[in-house]
Amino acid sequence: MTTEDKNIELAAGWIRDARALLITAGAGMGVDSGLPDFRGREGFWRAYPAIGAAGLRFEDIAAPHAFDENPKLAWGFYGHRLALYRRTVPHAGFGILRRWADAMPDGCRVFTSNVDGHFQRAGFDAATVHECHGSIHVLQCTTPCDEHTWSADGFVPEVDEARCELSNAPPRCPRCGSMARPNILMFDDYSWVEEPTALSRARLDAWTKGRGDIVVIELGAGTGIPTARRFGERHAARFIRINPREAGVRTTRSSIGLPGSALAVLTSLDQAIGR
């Protein structure tokens, strides 16, 4: 049996015996569903060539000032992502995780830096999912005029993909009429309405408080924005990191690094659990 096989068997045993499960996820979790992860400037420009042609970085367009300076381009970028996330089906790994979560005697929680809403789409209870950077499926005022947020369900973006520009009217704040924006924490963002995320974080902290038996499964969380990595490491009794490029772990006694994509490794773990 190879070292990789032994690690799969060990991790499968930890999941099989677990009472509480914490899932932490970054952009790599969505790659198997066909979503881009914007890895590096060139990767971002390949996904959005019109923004690359303008010489703009991810940090330039994913920022509140973009909605003031070029609202068509800003909403072209976020409108395209909103439509993409709506039509993309979460990969089968989400279903594997939900099955494991349902079997946990003391429950399961999700901490994700992704804004795509795919854990909820895959059947996870929204009350158990903490989206630390907000959600593209929720809107807020660009001003903002108050702490109000609302669902983006009523907005259907029409995007000229060649120009990455919104063709139809952008959504408006129902209270003051100003342009709306996604309720996502952006770069240099001092206007993000944080209240929904803060309430979600309080629920998660209440669940983790005093709990020393949590098995953490981290999926596709990179070191560039290490929010999900740090949260999972801090709360794990046993820790499983799944990552195709950055699977290293700090300790080997209570942590396992499994190199590979989320779907491939989750499938291998599920098969091992069933044996």
Secondary structure, DSSP 8 states (H G I E B T S, - for coil): --HHHHHHHHHHHHHHH-SEEEEEE-GGGGGGGT-----HHHHHHHH-HHHHHTT--HHHHSSHHHHHH-HHHHHHHHHHHHHHHHH----HHHHHHHHHHHT-TT-EEEEE---S-HHHHTT--GGGEEETTEEEEEEEESS-SSS-EEESTT----EETTTTEE-S---B-TTT--BEEEEE--TT-S----HHHHHHHHHHHHHHTT---EEEEEES--SSSTHHHHHHHHH-SEEEEEESS----S-SSSEEEEES-HHHHHHHHHHHHH-
